[in-house]
Amino acid sequence: MGRASPSENESEEESGEESPVSEEENGLSGSEENSEDSDSDAEGGIQEQVADVPFEDLQKIKSDGRTTLFSRSKQKVDTKRANKNRPMEVTSKRPVGRFREVIQAPKRVIRDPRFESLCGNFDESRFKTSYSFLYENELPAERERLRALIKKGKADEEAKRHIEWIDKQLKEEEQRKKQASKASEQKAVVKQAVKEGKKPYFPKKSELKKQELVEKYKELKSSGKLEKFMAKRRKKNAAKDHRFVPYRRSVNQSE
């Protein structure tokens, strides 16, 4: 047997027969194309997931190194119980917390009557009437007890401040009672005018304020405390006006 001539080799190539090496190369090229298609599909799926996510959240995930946003949802474990009194089945792969609820007791609801509509609306006059014993008995007795301790030298500065607070509370309660009595008198006058067929008159807040000032002036004058009150008021007004007075410049600043 002799070697094949070059003419025979050329005829074989022209006939179109493919060698096994070319088939393997074609198979590899096909697998590469399939892998590229799958990668492009995965990238497309990730882009669809990221499309609706805000940019700020993406930056946080990138900085934290988290990828749970794009991970596939894990298979949920069925934790339903056949009976509500049976304990719930918990996986052993998670560590048990330091504090856990062993007995599922009913939740205790705490309500504050000040902010609950179920307890009704707040009526200040009714409240003051119900707790009038505090201003009539308890606070005056507490004040006398503290004064006795101060005389004996057994009280500190906290007791003195508490006495001042009690005096303030009693004074405010007395003023409130006066205002309530005036309001009730005004309502009685208006009712009487309506009964007589007259047009009722409702004074403005400015007029009520003027009446209060006149009554306070008469009360201070009768008690002899008018001069002291006016001196304190002048000092307070002078301190307010002093804020608008320009400061005098020094010689060094003017130069």
C-alpha positions as CSV (number, residue, x, y, z in Angstrom):
1,M,0.0,0.0,0.0
2,G,1.3,3.4,-0.9
3,R,0.6,6.8,0.5
4,A,-2.4,8.8,-0.6
5,S,-1.6,11.3,-3.3
6,P,-2.3,15.0,-2.7
7,S,-4.9,15.0,-5.4
8,E,-6.9,12.4,-3.4
9,N,-6.7,14.5,-0.2
10,E,-7.9,17.5,-2.0
11,S,-10.8,15.5,-3.4
12,E,-11.8,14.3,0.1
13,E,-11.9,17.9,1.4
14,E,-14.0,19.0,-1.6
15,S,-16.5,16.2,-1.0
16,G,-17.6,18.0,2.3
17,E,-16.9,15.2,4.8
18,E,-16.4,16.6,8.4
19,S,-13.8,15.1,10.7
20,P,-14.6,14.1,14.3
21,V,-12.5,17.0,15.6
22,S,-14.8,19.5,14.0
23,E,-17.8,17.8,15.6
24,E,-16.3,18.2,19.1
25,E,-15.5,21.8,18.4
26,N,-19.1,22.3,17.4
27,G,-20.4,20.7,20.5
28,L,-18.2,22.9,22.8
29,S,-19.3,26.0,21.0
30,G,-23.0,25.0,21.5
31,S,-22.5,24.4,25.2
32,E,-20.8,27.8,25.5
33,E,-23.8,29.5,23.8
34,N,-26.2,27.7,26.1
35,S,-24.2,28.9,29.2
36,E,-24.2,32.4,27.9
37,D,-27.9,32.3,27.4
38,S,-28.5,31.0,30.9
39,D,-26.2,33.8,32.3
40,S,-28.1,36.4,30.4
41,D,-31.4,35.0,31.6
42,A,-30.1,35.1,35.2
43,E,-28.9,38.7,34.8
44,G,-32.3,39.6,33.3
45,G,-34.1,38.1,36.3
46,I,-31.9,40.0,38.7
47,Q,-32.4,43.3,36.8
48,E,-36.2,42.7,37.0
49,Q,-35.9,42.2,40.8
50,V,-33.8,45.4,41.2
51,A,-36.0,47.5,39.0
52,D,-38.5,48.3,41.7
53,V,-36.0,48.6,44.6
54,P,-35.0,52.2,45.6
55,F,-31.4,53.2,45.0
56,E,-30.9,54.0,48.7
57,D,-31.8,50.4,49.7
58,L,-29.4,49.1,47.0
59,Q,-26.6,51.2,48.4
60,K,-27.3,49.9,52.0
61,I,-27.3,46.3,50.8
62,K,-24.0,46.9,48.9
63,S,-22.3,48.5,51.9
64,D,-23.5,45.8,54.3
65,G,-22.6,42.9,52.0
66,R,-26.1,41.4,52.2
67,T,-27.6,39.5,49.3
68,T,-30.8,38.2,50.9
69,L,-32.8,40.6,48.8
70,F,-32.1,38.6,45.6
71,S,-31.9,35.1,47.2
72,R,-34.6,32.6,46.5
73,S,-37.3,32.3,49.1
74,K,-36.7,29.5,51.4
75,Q,-39.3,26.7,51.8
76,K,-41.6,27.6,54.7
77,V,-42.0,25.2,57.5
78,D,-45.6,24.3,58.5
79,T,-45.9,25.3,62.2
80,K,-49.6,24.7,62.6
81,R,-50.8,22.9,65.7
82,A,-53.5,20.4,65.9
83,N,-54.7,22.0,69.1
84,K,-54.0,25.5,70.5
85,N,-53.0,24.1,73.9
86,R,-50.1,22.1,72.4
87,P,-46.7,23.7,72.2
88,M,-45.5,25.0,68.9
89,E,-42.8,23.0,67.0
90,V,-39.6,25.0,66.7
91,T,-36.6,24.1,64.5
92,S,-33.5,22.9,66.3
93,K,-31.2,24.7,63.8
94,R,-31.8,28.1,65.3
95,P,-30.3,29.0,68.7
96,V,-32.7,29.5,71.5
97,G,-33.1,33.1,72.8
98,R,-32.1,34.0,76.3
99,F,-35.6,35.2,77.1
100,R,-38.6,33.3,75.6
101,E,-42.2,32.9,76.4
102,V,-42.7,29.5,78.0
103,I,-46.4,29.9,78.8
104,Q,-48.5,31.8,76.3
105,A,-50.5,33.9,78.7
106,P,-53.2,36.4,77.5
107,K,-51.8,39.8,76.8
108,R,-52.4,42.4,79.5
109,V,-53.9,45.7,78.2
110,I,-53.0,48.8,80.2
111,R,-55.3,51.8,79.7
112,D,-54.6,55.3,80.9
113,P,-57.9,57.0,81.8
114,R,-56.6,60.4,80.9
115,F,-56.3,59.4,77.2
116,E,-59.0,56.8,76.8
117,S,-62.4,57.7,75.3
118,L,-63.9,54.7,77.1
119,C,-63.4,56.6,80.4
120,G,-65.4,59.7,79.3
121,N,-64.4,63.3,78.9
122,F,-62.5,65.3,81.4
123,D,-64.6,67.8,83.4
124,E,-62.3,70.1,85.4
125,S,-65.0,71.5,87.7
126,R,-66.2,68.0,88.6
127,F,-62.7,66.8,89.1
128,K,-61.9,69.8,91.4
129,T,-65.1,69.1,93.3
130,S,-64.3,65.4,93.8
131,Y,-60.8,66.1,95.0
132,S,-61.6,69.3,97.0
133,F,-60.4,67.5,100.2
134,L,-56.8,67.8,98.9
135,Y,-57.0,71.6,98.9
136,E,-59.2,71.9,102.0
137,N,-57.5,69.3,104.3
138,E,-54.5,67.5,103.0
139,L,-52.3,70.3,101.6
140,P,-52.9,72.7,104.6
141,A,-52.1,69.9,107.1
142,E,-48.9,69.1,105.1
143,R,-47.8,72.7,105.2
144,E,-48.3,73.0,109.0
145,R,-46.3,69.8,109.5
146,L,-43.4,71.0,107.4
147,R,-43.4,74.4,109.2
148,A,-43.3,72.6,112.6
149,L,-40.3,70.6,111.3
150,I,-38.5,73.8,110.1
151,K,-39.0,75.4,113.6
152,K,-37.4,72.4,115.2
153,G,-34.5,72.5,112.7
154,K,-35.3,69.0,111.4
155,A,-36.1,70.1,107.8
156,D,-33.9,70.8,104.8
157,E,-34.2,73.0,101.7
158,E,-36.5,70.5,100.0
159,A,-39.1,71.1,102.8
160,K,-39.0,74.8,102.2
161,R,-39.5,74.4,98.4
162,H,-42.4,72.0,99.1
163,I,-44.1,74.7,101.3
164,E,-43.7,77.2,98.5
165,W,-45.3,74.7,96.1
166,I,-48.2,74.1,98.5
167,D,-48.8,77.9,98.8
168,K,-48.8,78.2,95.0
169,Q,-51.3,75.4,94.6
170,L,-53.6,76.8,97.2
171,K,-53.4,80.3,95.7
172,E,-54.2,78.9,92.2
173,E,-57.2,77.0,93.6
174,E,-58.5,80.1,95.3
175,Q,-58.3,82.1,92.0
176,R,-60.0,79.2,90.2
177,K,-62.9,79.3,92.6
178,K,-63.3,83.0,92.2
179,Q,-63.3,82.7,88.4
180,A,-65.8,79.8,88.6
181,S,-68.1,81.9,90.8
182,K,-67.9,84.8,88.4
183,A,-68.7,82.6,85.4
184,S,-71.7,81.1,87.2
185,E,-73.0,84.6,88.1
186,Q,-72.6,85.7,84.5
187,K,-74.6,82.6,83.3
188,A,-77.3,83.5,85.8
189,V,-77.5,87.0,84.5
190,V,-77.8,85.8,80.9
191,K,-80.5,83.3,81.9
192,Q,-82.5,86.0,83.7
193,A,-82.2,88.3,80.6
194,V,-83.5,85.5,78.4
195,K,-86.5,84.8,80.7
196,E,-87.4,88.5,80.7
197,G,-87.3,88.6,76.9
198,K,-84.2,90.8,76.7
199,K,-81.2,90.2,74.4
200,P,-78.4,88.6,76.4
201,Y,-75.0,90.3,76.6
202,F,-71.8,88.3,76.5
203,P,-68.7,90.3,77.5
204,K,-65.5,89.9,75.5
205,K,-62.3,88.5,77.0
206,S,-60.7,91.9,77.0
207,E,-63.6,93.3,79.1
208,L,-63.3,90.4,81.5
209,K,-59.6,91.0,81.8
210,K,-60.2,94.6,82.7
211,Q,-62.7,93.7,85.3
212,E,-60.2,91.2,86.9
213,L,-57.5,93.9,87.0
214,V,-59.9,96.4,88.7
215,E,-60.9,93.9,91.3
216,K,-57.3,92.9,91.9
217,Y,-56.4,96.6,92.4
218,K,-59.2,97.1,94.9
219,E,-58.2,94.0,96.8
220,L,-54.5,95.0,97.0
221,K,-55.4,98.5,98.1
222,S,-57.7,97.2,100.8
223,S,-55.0,94.8,102.1
224,G,-52.2,97.4,102.0
225,K,-50.1,95.4,99.5
226,L,-50.6,97.8,96.6
227,E,-47.2,99.7,96.9
228,K,-45.2,96.4,97.2
229,F,-47.0,95.0,94.1
230,M,-46.5,98.2,92.0
231,A,-42.8,98.3,93.0
232,K,-42.3,94.7,91.9
233,R,-44.2,95.4,88.6
234,R,-42.0,98.5,87.9
235,K,-38.9,96.4,88.4
236,K,-40.1,93.7,86.1
237,N,-41.0,96.2,83.4
238,A,-37.7,98.0,83.7
239,A,-35.8,94.7,83.2
240,K,-37.8,94.1,80.1
241,D,-37.1,97.6,78.7
242,H,-33.4,97.3,79.6
243,R,-33.0,94.6,76.9
244,F,-33.6,97.2,74.1
245,V,-31.2,99.9,75.5
246,P,-28.0,100.0,73.4
247,Y,-24.8,99.3,75.3
248,R,-22.2,102.1,75.6
249,R,-19.1,101.6,73.6
250,S,-15.7,101.7,75.3
251,V,-12.9,104.0,74.2
252,N,-10.8,101.2,72.8
253,Q,-13.6,100.0,70.6
254,S,-14.3,103.5,69.3
255,E,-10.7,103.9,68.3
